[in-house]
Amino acid sequence: MQPIKPQTERKSCEDERTCSCCAADLSEEKSPFWKRQALITGITAGMLLVSGLVIQFFTTYHILSLLIFIAVTIMTGKDIFRKAFMSIRKLRLDMNCLMSIASLGAFFIGHGEEGAAVIYLFFVAESLEAFSSDNAERSIRQLLSLSPEKAKVKKQGREVEMHVHEIEPGEVIVIRPGEKIPLDGKVATGHSSVNESTLTGESIPVDKTEGDEVFAGTMNEDGYLEVTVKKRSDDTMLAKIIRLVKEAEKKKSRTERMIDRFARYYTPVVISSALVIFLIPSIMGYDWQVWFYRALVLLVVSCPCALAISTPVAMVSAITSAARHGVLIKGATFLEELVKVKVCAFDKTGTLTKGKLEVMDIVGFNNISAKEVLSIAAALEARSEHPIATAVLRKAHSENIPLIETDRFKSRKGKGLEAQINGKMHYAGSKNLFDDIPLKLNSETTLYQESLSRFEEEGKTAILITSEHDVLGIITLEDKVRDRAPAIVTHLKRYGIRTEMLTGDNRKVAASIAGRIGVDAYDAELLPEDKVNIVERLKEKFGHVAMIGDGVNDAPALAAANVGIAMGTIGSDVAIETADIALMHDDLSRIDYLISLSRKTMQVVKQNVITSILIKGSFTVLAALGVINLWVAVGIGDMGLSLAVILNAIRLTRVKA
């Protein structure tokens, strides 16, 4: 139901949907010109319509007024009549047919002023809908304009300005303070704060130094950076977000599809009803002009404009609003699904917890100091890539402990590590590593077992450090619970949503964290396939399930759930591709925002649909009884109702994250 927007000639890139070089062209082409043309046409036609009415009712120059009404109809109705003709040719009658028949019929029975008014007000209603749609899409055009078109590339010791489309991965670009980052890459040199709010919705700048990832469209605030490009301009994170939002807006929800099916049969039924209202009384001898006029009013008032746009305008507003808050929703259907969710299943590590282990306790046995225990542990962990190793090495570095050389290093999968230090074997790992290692039993052994049990009860991950026969110490680590996790779980319970935690960690650690967060239930020591089985079981028991995870090792469970939500996915292609909804920032409050947005969206949809049906139904009865005329039918029953539906949907853009 949108006016035809003039197209300007311009060069096309291979993928115009995400091409940053076309950003300026797209916004210039789509926004000001057609809006200006529609505004000029609307004002000019409106002034002519008013002058025609004045001439019609206050002078005797009725031919002049008729010519003015015809001019108004042609100015504002040329696209409406063209669409009506095309729909008749395809035998798929639409609302343009209703309005065209009503307008021409009004002219036929001598009501030229009402015939012109019908087309003019319908043109205004169409323009309002187009403006609304354009406003909802404005966030995409803003995203398109975020990434600069040119970048400074280092070549043979000097800076060369190049178009971003010409820059290949591996080249080094220079970004100075206050400049936008043009392409995704890794910092090669420099240190700065980067504002990533355009992608994550998080306004606090992020420190970037050598080795850190940076993304196109973000703002370099206060430092000098040299960045090694990792992705071409049409494959950046910003381009991916724009592409996903555009695709999401095209995917229709169940409600939208139902209304589309309804509208397909509705228009022919309305036209048939109008014919019946006109023909039967006329055949029975009643004044045919009176019943012809009532039939025309029925055509106008039955136009399903407001009903047709009631759902899509709300869904588009919600999806684009979410994108501005760093939340990518891949289709309107997932907003509908969120309202039905009865259970939220959370992955533990990286979702409910920060996903970053920290050393909490270091205890030495057999006259070994805590510093010596940390030194031996760091030496053993130095060749490992495990998160525990990262935490231990970070602690050793903070304590200025030098690394000891090791030999015969070996990793025992799922259990721990072993290596020679100063010619003697040493071990670091969980207690099941020592099932085959004969440790000496003495008073120190009893003490370490008591300590180990106590640490596990506290929900900490404990690793044992031993020599060939003696226990040297225990190091405990903890993945801290996110600050907002307990509050979000409480909010979900207020919505009537059950919460469950799924983790591969041991039961004692899981029980401790579940207790602190307040989830209704937890499952521990799970493999990825176990999580899928639990999600399926929850669906059978409770109905609709949302799974929240990191989108990589939780991918099977995310796919199995009715709605898969991936957290903190900036830079993660796998997470964005896997999940139905992707949260660009590690912020659990976005879950609360999502539930709130989905519920408000569906409330707006229901309000729009019910209001449209009630008003249209009431006006249809009034039209058949001859109580209302064409002016009221199109002014209130069509344009007024469409405007109300649009304004109600636009409220969704103000939902706060």
C-alpha positions in Angstrom: 0.0 0.0 0.0 2.9 2.3 -0.6 3.2 5.1 -3.2 5.5 4.3 -6.1 8.8 5.9 -5.3 10.8 7.3 -8.1 14.1 5.5 -8.8 17.3 7.4 -9.6 20.0 6.0 -11.7 23.1 4.9 -10.0 25.8 2.3 -10.2 25.0 -1.0 -8.6 27.5 -3.0 -6.6 27.5 -6.8 -6.5 25.5 -6.9 -3.3 23.6 -3.7 -2.9 22.0 -4.9 0.3 25.1 -4.6 2.4 27.4 -2.5 0.3 28.8 0.4 2.3 29.7 2.3 -0.7 26.0 2.5 -1.7 25.0 3.8 1.8 24.8 7.4 0.9 23.0 6.7 -2.4 20.4 4.5 -0.7 19.5 7.1 1.9 19.5 9.9 -0.6 17.5 7.9 -3.2 14.9 6.5 -0.9 14.3 9.2 1.6 14.1 12.9 0.6 12.9 12.7 -3.0 9.8 10.5 -2.8 8.8 12.1 0.5 9.1 15.6 -1.0 7.1 14.6 -4.1 4.3 13.0 -2.0 4.2 16.1 0.2 4.0 18.5 -2.7 1.3 16.4 -4.4 -0.6 16.1 -1.1 -0.5 19.9 -0.4 -1.3 20.9 -4.0 -4.1 18.4 -4.4 -5.5 19.4 -0.9 -5.6 23.1 -1.8 -7.3 22.3 -5.2 -9.8 20.1 -3.4 -10.7 22.9 -1.0 -11.0 25.4 -3.8 -13.2 23.0 -5.8 -15.5 22.6 -2.8 -15.7 26.4 -2.4 -16.6 26.8 -6.1 -19.0 23.9 -5.9 -21.1 25.2 -3.0 -20.7 29.0 -3.2 -20.7 29.7 -6.9 -22.5 28.6 -10.0 -19.3 27.5 -11.9 -20.0 23.8 -11.3 -18.2 22.7 -14.5 -15.0 24.4 -13.2 -15.4 22.6 -9.8 -15.9 19.3 -11.6 -12.7 19.8 -13.7 -10.8 20.6 -10.4 -12.1 17.4 -8.8 -11.0 15.4 -11.9 -7.6 17.1 -11.7 -7.3 16.1 -8.0 -8.3 12.6 -8.8 -5.7 12.2 -11.5 -2.9 13.8 -9.5 -3.4 11.6 -6.4 -4.9 8.6 -8.0 -2.8 7.7 -11.1 -0.9 5.0 -9.2 -4.0 3.8 -7.4 -5.9 3.3 -10.7 -2.8 1.7 -12.3 -2.5 -0.8 -9.4 -6.3 -1.5 -9.6 -6.0 -2.2 -13.3 -3.1 -4.6 -12.7 -4.9 -6.4 -9.9 -8.0 -6.9 -12.2 -5.8 -8.3 -14.9 -4.3 -10.8 -12.5 -7.8 -11.6 -11.1 -6.6 -10.7 -7.6 -8.8 -7.8 -6.5 -7.3 -5.5 -3.8 -8.0 -2.4 -1.9 -7.0 -0.2 -4.9 -9.9 -1.8 -6.8 -12.3 -0.9 -3.9 -11.2 2.8 -3.9 -11.1 3.1 -7.7 -14.7 1.7 -8.1 -16.0 3.9 -5.3 -14.4 7.0 -6.7 -15.5 6.4 -10.3 -19.0 5.5 -9.1 -19.3 8.7 -7.1 -18.4 10.7 -10.3 -21.0 8.6 -12.2 -23.9 9.6 -9.9 -22.8 13.3 -9.8 -20.9 13.3 -6.5 -17.6 14.4 -8.0 -16.5 16.1 -4.8 -16.8 12.8 -2.9 -15.1 10.8 -5.7 -12.1 13.2 -5.5 -12.1 13.1 -1.7 -12.1 9.2 -1.7 -8.9 9.1 -3.9 -7.3 12.0 -2.2 -7.8 10.7 1.4 -6.7 7.2 0.3 -3.5 8.7 -1.2 -2.9 10.5 2.2 -3.5 7.2 4.0 -1.0 5.4 1.7 1.6 8.1 2.2 1.2 7.9 6.0 1.8 4.2 5.9 4.8 4.7 3.6 6.2 7.3 6.0 5.7 4.9 8.9 7.5 2.1 7.0 10.3 4.4 6.1 10.7 5.6 9.7 10.9 1.9 10.8 13.6 1.3 8.2 15.5 4.5 9.1 17.6 2.6 11.6 18.9 0.4 8.7 19.9 3.4 6.7 21.6 4.9 9.7 23.5 1.6 10.0 24.4 1.8 6.4 25.8 5.3 6.8 27.9 4.3 9.9 30.8 2.8 8.0 33.0 5.3 6.2 33.4 4.9 2.4 37.1 5.5 2.4 40.0 4.4 4.6 43.7 5.2 4.9 45.9 2.2 4.0 49.6 1.9 4.9 51.5 1.1 1.7 55.3 1.1 1.6 55.6 3.4 4.6 53.0 6.0 3.5 49.3 6.4 3.8 47.1 5.9 0.7 43.4 6.8 0.8 41.4 4.0 -0.8 37.7 3.1 -1.2 36.7 0.4 1.3 35.6 -1.9 -1.5 39.2 -1.9 -2.8 40.8 -3.0 0.5 41.6 -6.7 0.8 42.1 -8.8 4.0 45.7 -8.5 5.3 46.1 -4.9 4.5 46.8 -2.4 7.4 44.5 0.6 7.8 45.1 3.7 10.0 42.4 5.1 12.3 43.0 8.3 14.2 41.1 9.7 17.2 37.5 10.6 16.4 37.4 8.5 13.2 35.0 5.7 12.5 36.5 2.2 11.9 35.8 1.3 8.3 36.4 -2.5 8.3 36.6 -5.4 10.6 40.0 -6.4 11.8 42.6 -6.8 14.6 44.6 -4.1 16.2 48.2 -4.4 15.0 49.6 -1.3 16.8 48.2 1.2 19.3 45.8 1.5 22.2 42.4 3.3 22.3 38.8 3.3 23.6 36.3 2.3 21.0 32.6 3.0 21.2 30.8 -0.1 20.0 27.2 1.1 20.8 26.2 0.9 17.2 26.6 -2.9 17.2 26.0 -3.8 20.9 23.8 -1.1 22.2 26.3 -0.7 25.1 27.4 3.0 25.4 30.5 2.4 27.6 33.6 2.5 25.4 35.7 -0.7 25.2 39.5 -0.6 25.6 41.4 -2.0 22.5 45.0 -2.9 22.3 47.2 -5.1 20.2 45.4 -8.4 19.2 41.9 -7.1 20.0 39.1 -7.2 17.4 37.5 -4.1 16.1 34.5 -3.7 13.9 33.3 -1.5 11.0 31.0 1.3 12.0 32.3 1.7 15.6 34.0 4.9 16.8 37.7 5.2 17.7 37.6 7.7 20.5 40.9 8.8 21.9 43.9 6.8 20.5 45.8 6.0 17.3 45.2 2.5 15.9 46.7 0.5 13.1 44.4 -2.3 12.2 45.0 -5.5 10.1 41.9 -6.0 8.0 40.2 -9.4 8.4 37.1 -9.1 6.3 36.0 -7.4 3.0 33.5 -4.5 3.3 30.6 -6.7 2.2 31.4 -9.3 4.8 31.8 -7.2 8.0 29.8 -7.6 11.2 27.9 -4.4 10.3 27.0 -5.8 6.9 25.8 -9.0 8.4 23.6 -7.2 10.9 22.0 -5.1 8.1 21.4 -8.1 6.0 19.8 -10.0 8.9 17.5 -7.2 9.8 16.4 -6.8 6.2 15.7 -10.5 5.9 13.9 -10.5 9.3 11.5 -7.8 8.1 10.5 -9.9 5.1 9.8 -13.0 7.2 6.1 -13.0 8.1 4.7 -14.1 11.4 1.8 -16.6 11.7 -0.5 -13.6 12.4 0.7 -11.8 9.3 0.2 -14.8 7.1 -3.3 -15.4 8.5 -4.3 -11.8 7.8 -2.8 -12.0 4.2 -4.9 -15.1 3.6 -8.0 -13.3 5.0 -7.4 -10.2 2.8 -7.1 -12.4 -0.3 -10.7 -13.5 -0.1 -12.0 -10.5 1.7 -12.0 -8.0 -1.2 -14.0 -10.2 -3.6 -16.5 -10.8 -0.9 -16.8 -7.0 -0.2 -17.3 -6.2 -3.9 -20.0 -9.0 -4.1 -21.7 -7.6 -1.0 -21.8 -4.1 -2.5 -23.3 -5.5 -5.7 -26.0 -7.3 -3.7 -26.8 -4.1 -1.7 -27.2 -2.2 -4.9 -29.0 -4.7 -7.1 -31.6 -6.2 -4.8 -33.2 -2.9 -3.7 -32.9 -1.5 -7.2 -34.7 -4.6 -8.7 -37.4 -4.2 -6.0 -38.1 -0.7 -7.2 -36.2 1.5 -4.7 -34.2 4.6 -5.8 -31.2 3.0 -7.5 -29.0 6.1 -6.9 -29.5 5.9 -3.1 -28.5 2.2 -3.0 -25.7 2.7 -5.5 -24.3 5.4 -3.2 -24.6 3.1 -0.1 -22.8 0.4 -2.0 -20.0 2.8 -2.8 -19.8 3.8 0.9 -19.6 0.1 1.8 -16.7 -0.4 -0.6 -14.8 2.4 0.9 -15.5 1.6 4.6 -14.7 -2.1 4.0 -11.2 -1.4 2.6 -8.9 -3.5 4.8 -6.0 -1.1 4.8 -5.8 -0.8 8.6 -6.2 -4.5 9.1 -3.6 -5.3 6.5 -0.9 -3.0 8.1 -1.9 -3.7 11.7 0.6 -6.5 12.2 3.5 -5.8 9.8 4.0 -2.2 11.0 4.2 -3.4 14.6 6.6 -6.2 13.8 8.9 -4.0 11.7 8.9 -1.3 14.4 9.9 -3.9 17.1 12.6 -5.6 15.0 14.3 -2.3 14.0 14.0 -1.0 17.5 15.6 -4.2 18.8 18.5 -3.8 16.3 19.2 -0.3 17.6 19.6 -1.9 21.1 22.1 -4.5 19.9 19.5 -7.3 19.6 19.1 -9.1 16.2 15.7 -10.8 15.8 15.7 -13.0 12.7 12.0 -12.8 12.0 8.6 -11.7 13.4 7.7 -15.3 14.2 10.3 -15.4 17.0 8.6 -12.4 18.6 5.4 -14.4 18.6 7.2 -17.5 20.0 8.7 -15.5 22.9 5.3 -14.6 24.2 4.4 -18.3 24.4 7.7 -19.3 26.2 7.0 -21.2 29.5 10.7 -22.2 30.2 14.0 -20.4 29.8 16.9 -22.8 29.8 20.3 -21.1 30.5 23.7 -22.4 29.7 25.9 -21.7 32.8 29.4 -20.8 31.6 29.5 -17.5 29.8 25.7 -16.9 30.1 24.8 -16.9 33.8 28.4 -16.6 34.8 31.1 -14.4 33.2 32.8 -17.3 31.5 36.2 -16.1 32.9 37.7 -18.3 35.6 39.7 -16.5 38.4 42.0 -18.1 40.9 40.4 -17.8 44.4 42.5 -20.0 46.8 46.0 -21.4 46.9 46.8 -23.9 49.6 50.1 -25.7 50.1 50.8 -29.1 51.9 53.9 -31.0 53.0 55.7 -27.7 53.8 55.2 -26.2 50.3 54.3 -22.5 50.3 51.4 -21.1 48.2 53.9 -19.3 46.0 55.7 -22.6 45.2 52.4 -24.3 44.4 51.4 -21.5 42.0 54.9 -21.7 40.4 54.6 -25.4 39.7 51.0 -25.1 38.5 52.0 -22.3 36.1 54.8 -24.4 34.7 52.5 -27.3 34.1 49.7 -25.1 32.6 52.0 -23.1 30.4 51.5 -25.4 27.4 47.8 -25.8 27.8 45.0 -23.8 26.1 42.4 -24.7 28.7 40.5 -21.8 30.5 42.0 -23.1 33.8 45.5 -22.7 32.4 44.7 -19.1 31.3 43.5 -18.2 34.8 46.5 -19.8 36.5 49.0 -18.1 34.2 47.3 -14.8 34.6 47.6 -15.2 38.4 51.2 -16.2 38.2 51.9 -13.1 36.0 50.2 -10.8 38.5 52.4 -12.3 41.3 55.6 -11.8 39.1 56.3 -15.6 39.3 58.7 -16.7 36.5 57.9 -19.9 34.6 59.9 -23.0 35.2 61.1 -25.1 32.3 59.3 -28.5 31.8 60.0 -31.7 29.9 57.8 -34.6 28.7 54.7 -32.6 28.8 51.5 -34.6 28.3 47.8 -33.7 28.5 45.3 -36.3 29.8 42.0 -35.3 28.2 39.3 -34.4 30.7 41.6 -35.1 33.7 44.7 -32.9 33.7 48.3 -32.4 32.9 51.7 -34.0 33.6 55.3 -32.9 33.0 58.8 -33.2 34.4 60.1 -30.4 36.5 63.8 -30.6 37.5 63.8 -34.3 36.5 60.7 -35.3 38.6 57.2 -35.9 37.4 54.5 -33.4 38.5 50.8 -33.4 38.0 47.9 -30.9 37.9 44.3 -31.8 37.5 40.9 -33.0 38.9 40.9 -35.6 41.6 40.0 -38.4 39.1 43.5 -37.9 37.5 45.0 -39.5 40.6 43.0 -42.7 40.5 46.1 -44.4 38.9 48.7 -42.4 40.7 49.7 -43.8 44.2 49.8 -40.8 46.5 51.2 -41.3 50.0 48.6 -41.5 52.8 49.5 -39.4 55.8 48.0 -36.6 58.0 48.6 -34.2 55.1 46.5 -36.5 52.8 43.5 -36.2 55.2 43.9 -32.5 55.3 43.9 -32.1 51.5 40.8 -34.3 51.3 38.9 -32.2 53.8 40.0 -29.0 52.0 39.0 -30.4 48.6 35.5 -31.4 49.9 35.0 -27.9 51.5 36.0 -26.1 48.3 33.6 -28.2 46.2 30.8 -27.5 48.7 31.5 -23.8 48.1 31.0 -24.3 44.4 34.6 -23.8 43.4 36.6 -25.7 40.8 39.6 -27.3 42.5 42.8 -28.6 40.9 45.3 -30.7 42.7 49.1 -30.1 42.3 51.2 -33.2 43.2 54.6 -34.7 42.7 55.0 -38.5 41.9 53.8 -39.5 45.4 53.0 -36.3 47.4 50.2 -33.8 47.4 51.8 -30.4 47.1 48.7 -28.1 47.1 45.3 -27.2 45.8 44.4 -24.2 43.6 40.7 -23.3 43.4 39.1 -21.3 40.7 35.7 -19.7 40.3 33.6 -18.4 37.4 31.8 -15.4 38.9 28.1 -15.1 38.6 27.0 -12.1 36.4 25.8 -9.2 38.5 22.3 -9.1 36.9 21.7 -12.9 36.8 19.7 -13.2 40.0 17.6 -10.2 39.1 16.8 -11.5 35.6 15.8 -14.9 36.9 13.5 -13.1 39.4 11.9 -11.0 36.6 11.3 -14.1 34.5 9.5 -15.8 37.4 7.3 -12.7 37.6 6.4 -13.3 34.0 5.4 -16.8 34.9 8.4 -18.3 33.2 10.3 -21.3 34.7 14.1 -21.1 34.7 16.5 -24.0 34.4 20.4 -24.1 34.3 22.2 -26.5 32.0 26.0 -27.1 32.5 28.8 -29.5 31.9 30.3 -28.6 35.3 30.2 -31.0 38.3 27.0 -31.2 40.4 28.4 -29.5 43.5 29.6 -26.4 41.5 26.3 -26.4 39.6 24.2 -26.6 42.9 26.1 -23.8 44.5 25.7 -21.4 41.5 22.0 -22.5 41.0 21.4 -21.6 44.6 23.0 -18.2 44.3 21.1 -17.3 41.1 17.8 -18.7 42.2 16.9 -20.9 39.2 14.0 -23.4 39.6 16.1 -26.4 38.6 19.5 -27.4 37.2 21.2 -30.3 35.3 24.9 -30.8 35.6 27.7 -32.8 34.0 26.0 -32.5 30.6 27.5 -33.1 27.1 26.1 -31.0 24.2 23.8 -33.9 23.2 22.5 -34.1 26.7 21.4 -30.5 26.6 19.4 -31.2 23.4 17.7 -34.1 25.1 16.8 -31.9 28.1 15.4 -29.1 25.9 13.3 -31.7 24.1 12.0 -33.1 27.4 11.2 -29.5 28.6 9.2 -28.9 25.4 7.2 -32.0 26.0 6.5 -31.2 29.6 6.0 -27.4 29.5 5.4 -26.4 25.9 7.5 -23.6 24.4 11.1 -23.3 25.5 13.8 -20.6 25.0 17.4 -21.7 25.2 20.0 -19.0 26.0 23.7 -19.9 25.4 26.9 -18.7 23.8 25.9 -20.1 20.4 29.0 -22.2 19.7 29.0 -25.3 22.0 25.3 -24.7 22.7 24.4 -24.7 19.0 22.5 -28.0 19.0 20.4 -27.0 22.0 19.8 -23.5 20.5 18.5 -25.2 17.4 16.3 -27.6 19.3 14.5 -24.9 21.3 11.5 -23.0 20.1 13.6 -19.9 20.4 17.4 -20.0 20.5 19.1 -16.9 22.0 22.8 -16.4 21.6 24.6 -14.0 24.0 27.5 -11.8 23.4 27.8 -12.7 19.8 29.8 -9.7 18.5 32.5 -11.2 16.3 30.9 -14.7 16.4 29.7 -15.7 13.0 28.7 -19.2 14.3 26.5 -17.7 17.0 24.7 -15.3 14.7 24.0 -18.0 12.1 22.8 -20.5 14.7 20.5 -18.5 16.9 17.0 -17.2 16.2 17.9 -14.1 18.3 21.4 -12.8 18.8 22.4 -10.5 21.6 25.5 -8.6 20.5 26.5 -7.6 24.0 27.1 -9.8 27.1 24.2 -8.2 29.0 21.6 -10.4 30.6 19.2 -7.5 30.9 18.6 -7.8 27.2 16.6 -11.0 28.0 14.3 -9.0 30.2 14.0 -6.4 27.4 13.3 -9.1 24.8 10.4 -10.6 26.8 9.0 -7.2 27.5 9.3 -6.2 23.8 7.7 -9.4 22.6 4.7 -9.0 24.9 4.2 -5.3 24.1 4.5 -6.1 20.4 1.8 -8.8 20.6 -0.4 -6.5 22.7 -0.1 -3.8 20.0 -0.9 -6.3 17.3 -4.0 -7.5 19.2 -5.1 -3.9 19.8 -4.6 -3.0 16.1 -6.4 -6.1 14.8 -9.3 -5.9 17.2 -9.8 -2.2 16.8 -9.7 -2.5 13.0 -12.2 -5.3 12.9 -14.6 -3.6 15.4 -14.6 -0.2 13.6 -14.7 -1.7 10.1 -17.6 -3.9 11.2 -19.5 -1.1 12.8 -19.0 1.2 9.8 -20.1 -1.5 7.4 -23.5 -1.8 9.2 -23.8 2.0 9.2 -22.9 2.1 5.5 -25.6 -0.4 4.7 -28.1 1.6 6.7 -27.1 4.8 4.9 -26.1 6.6 8.1 -22.6 7.6 6.9 -21.4 9.2 3.7 -18.2 8.7 1.6 -16.4 11.5 3.5 -16.8 9.8 6.9 -16.1 6.4 5.4 -12.7 7.3 4.0 -11.8 10.1 6.5 -12.5 8.1 9.7 -13.1 4.5 8.6 -10.0 4.3 6.4 -7.4 7.1 6.8 -8.2 7.8 10.4 -8.0 4.2 11.4 -4.8 3.5 9.4 -3.2 6.5 11.1 -4.3 5.3 14.6 -2.8 1.8 13.8 0.5 3.3 12.7 0.9 5.6 15.7 0.1 2.7 18.0 2.8 0.6 16.4 5.4 3.3 16.5 5.2 3.3 20.3 7.2 0.1 20.2 10.3 2.1 19.1 10.3 3.6 22.6 10.6 0.3 24.5 13.7 0.7 26.7 16.5 -1.9 26.9 
